[in-house]
Amino acid sequence: MLNNKKICALIPARGNSKGIKNKNLQMLGDLPLVRYPIELAKSTNMFDSIVVSTDSNEIASVAAENGVFCLERPAEFATDEATTDSVIVHFLENVDCTTVVVLEPTSPFILTKDLQNAIKYFFLNFELDSLFSVVDATDIYFDYRENKLINLERGQTWPRRNEKSKISRMTGFHILDAERFMMQD
């Protein structure tokens, strides 16, 4: 508990990924991918509860073996069309907390001190209702749905690295004020 707020880590780990079969159970080094956010959350010593939301018995077993609670995710929140927001709403309808920190298994290299600093920053800035981790991305991006480059116009010369548009890309965690999140339309 920090500032009288109950802080919960939510680790969304769906079992059925189309891109990489059983993605969250794939080994990275000596650990399955889903273990990385579990270990990260434990290492901060800042969470009142750590919860894995999943539709997979195998992922639920990994959570239980590592001493964290597993919230069974209903089928409608475990589809390709389900949004992270729907998973967060399901979580908040079942777990009592005032602040949710969503930790994505697909971002296994988040440093403990970075997460701790972000949580502290969130609580020092009362006007914030959310905080997202980002990284600067100076690459040229291609949108396959639109069949075009995103940050380079036709006829424009290929820019040098220091001339490229500065874009930030979301990385593996975000922090939400639970009450304000649930009040959204």
C-alpha positions as CSV (number, residue, x, y, z in Angstrom):
1,M,0.0,0.0,0.0
2,L,1.3,3.4,-1.0
3,N,-0.4,6.7,-0.2
4,N,-3.3,4.6,1.3
5,K,-3.9,3.1,-2.2
6,K,-4.1,-0.6,-2.8
7,I,-1.8,-1.3,-5.7
8,C,-2.4,-4.4,-7.8
9,A,-0.3,-5.9,-10.6
10,L,-2.4,-7.3,-13.5
11,I,-0.6,-9.6,-15.9
12,P,-2.8,-10.3,-18.9
13,A,-1.6,-13.7,-20.3
14,R,-3.9,-15.2,-22.8
15,G,-3.3,-18.8,-23.7
16,N,-4.2,-18.9,-27.3
17,S,-2.0,-16.6,-29.4
18,K,-2.3,-16.7,-33.2
19,G,1.1,-15.2,-33.9
20,I,3.2,-17.5,-31.7
21,K,1.6,-20.7,-30.4
22,N,1.5,-20.6,-26.5
23,K,3.5,-17.4,-26.6
24,N,3.3,-16.7,-22.9
25,L,4.7,-20.1,-22.1
26,Q,7.6,-19.9,-24.5
27,M,11.0,-20.1,-22.8
28,L,13.2,-17.1,-22.8
29,G,16.4,-18.2,-21.1
30,D,15.4,-20.4,-18.2
31,L,11.9,-19.0,-17.7
32,P,8.6,-19.0,-19.6
33,L,7.7,-15.5,-20.8
34,V,4.8,-15.2,-18.2
35,R,7.3,-15.5,-15.4
36,Y,9.1,-12.3,-16.2
37,P,6.3,-9.9,-15.1
38,I,5.6,-12.1,-12.1
39,E,9.2,-11.8,-11.0
40,L,9.3,-8.1,-11.8
41,A,6.2,-7.4,-9.7
42,K,7.6,-9.4,-6.8
43,S,10.9,-7.6,-7.0
44,T,9.4,-4.1,-6.6
45,N,7.9,-4.9,-3.1
46,M,5.2,-2.4,-4.0
47,F,2.1,-4.6,-4.8
48,D,-0.7,-5.6,-2.5
49,S,-1.6,-8.3,-4.9
50,I,-0.2,-9.8,-8.1
51,V,-2.8,-11.3,-10.4
52,V,-2.4,-13.3,-13.7
53,S,-5.5,-13.0,-15.9
54,T,-5.7,-16.0,-18.2
55,D,-7.9,-18.5,-20.0
56,S,-5.1,-21.2,-19.9
57,N,-4.7,-23.9,-17.3
58,E,-1.0,-24.1,-18.0
59,I,-0.5,-20.4,-17.4
60,A,-2.6,-20.6,-14.3
61,S,-0.3,-23.4,-13.1
62,V,2.7,-21.2,-13.6
63,A,1.0,-18.4,-11.6
64,A,0.1,-20.8,-8.8
65,E,3.6,-22.3,-8.7
66,N,5.0,-18.8,-8.2
67,G,2.6,-17.8,-5.5
68,V,0.4,-15.4,-7.4
69,F,-3.3,-15.4,-7.8
70,C,-4.9,-16.4,-11.1
71,L,-8.1,-14.8,-12.3
72,E,-9.9,-17.1,-14.8
73,R,-10.6,-15.0,-17.9
74,P,-13.9,-15.7,-19.5
75,A,-13.8,-16.8,-23.2
76,E,-15.2,-13.5,-24.5
77,F,-12.2,-11.7,-23.1
78,A,-9.7,-14.2,-24.6
79,T,-10.4,-13.7,-28.3
80,D,-8.3,-11.9,-30.9
81,E,-11.0,-9.1,-30.8
82,A,-10.9,-8.7,-27.0
83,T,-9.2,-5.5,-25.8
84,T,-6.9,-4.9,-23.0
85,D,-9.5,-2.5,-21.6
86,S,-12.1,-5.3,-21.4
87,V,-9.5,-7.5,-19.5
88,I,-8.9,-4.6,-17.1
89,V,-12.7,-4.1,-16.6
90,H,-13.1,-7.8,-15.8
91,F,-10.2,-7.6,-13.4
92,L,-11.6,-4.6,-11.6
93,E,-15.0,-6.2,-11.3
94,N,-13.3,-9.1,-9.5
95,V,-10.3,-7.7,-7.6
96,D,-10.4,-4.9,-5.0
97,C,-7.8,-2.3,-5.8
98,T,-7.4,1.4,-6.3
99,T,-4.4,1.4,-8.7
100,V,-3.8,-1.2,-11.5
101,V,-0.3,-1.7,-13.0
102,V,-0.6,-3.7,-16.2
103,L,2.5,-5.7,-16.9
104,E,2.7,-7.3,-20.3
105,P,4.6,-10.7,-20.5
106,T,5.8,-9.6,-24.0
107,S,8.1,-7.0,-22.4
108,P,10.4,-9.1,-20.3
109,F,13.3,-6.6,-19.9
110,I,11.6,-3.9,-17.7
111,L,13.9,-3.0,-14.9
112,T,12.7,-3.0,-11.3
113,K,13.9,0.5,-10.6
114,D,12.1,1.8,-13.7
115,L,8.8,0.3,-12.6
116,Q,9.3,1.5,-9.0
117,N,10.1,5.1,-10.2
118,A,7.1,5.1,-12.5
119,I,4.7,4.1,-9.6
120,K,6.2,6.7,-7.3
121,Y,5.9,9.3,-10.1
122,F,2.3,8.4,-10.6
123,F,1.5,8.9,-6.9
124,L,3.3,12.2,-6.8
125,N,1.3,13.6,-9.6
126,F,-2.3,13.5,-8.4
127,E,-3.7,14.9,-11.7
128,L,-2.7,11.8,-13.6
129,D,-5.3,9.1,-14.2
130,S,-2.8,6.9,-16.1
131,L,0.8,6.6,-17.0
132,F,2.3,4.6,-19.9
133,S,5.9,3.5,-20.4
134,V,7.3,4.5,-23.8
135,V,10.5,4.4,-25.7
136,D,11.7,6.8,-28.4
137,A,11.4,5.2,-31.8
138,T,13.2,6.8,-34.7
139,D,12.5,4.0,-37.2
140,I,10.5,4.4,-40.3
141,Y,7.2,2.5,-39.8
142,F,5.0,0.7,-42.4
143,D,1.3,0.3,-41.9
144,Y,0.3,-3.0,-43.6
145,R,-3.4,-2.2,-43.4
146,E,-3.1,1.1,-45.1
147,N,-0.2,-0.2,-47.3
148,K,1.9,2.9,-46.7
149,L,4.8,4.3,-44.7
150,I,3.6,6.1,-41.6
151,N,6.3,8.7,-41.1
152,L,7.7,9.2,-44.6
153,E,5.8,10.8,-47.4
154,R,6.0,9.8,-51.1
155,G,8.7,11.8,-52.7
156,Q,10.4,12.6,-49.4
157,T,14.1,11.7,-49.3
158,W,15.1,9.0,-46.8
159,P,16.0,11.0,-43.7
160,R,19.2,10.6,-41.6
161,R,18.6,9.2,-38.2
162,N,18.7,12.6,-36.4
163,E,16.2,14.0,-39.0
164,K,13.5,11.4,-38.6
165,S,10.2,12.2,-36.9
166,K,10.4,11.6,-33.2
167,I,7.8,9.0,-32.3
168,S,7.3,7.3,-29.0
169,R,6.2,3.6,-28.9
170,M,4.4,2.2,-25.9
171,T,6.3,-0.5,-24.0
172,G,5.3,-3.1,-21.5
173,F,3.5,-1.4,-18.6
174,H,0.9,1.1,-17.8
175,I,-0.5,2.4,-14.5
176,L,-4.2,3.3,-14.1
177,D,-6.3,4.9,-11.4
178,A,-9.0,2.2,-11.1
179,E,-11.9,4.5,-10.2
180,R,-11.3,7.0,-13.0
181,F,-10.7,4.1,-15.5
182,M,-14.1,2.6,-14.6
183,M,-15.8,6.0,-15.0
184,Q,-14.8,6.2,-18.7
185,D,-17.4,6.0,-21.4
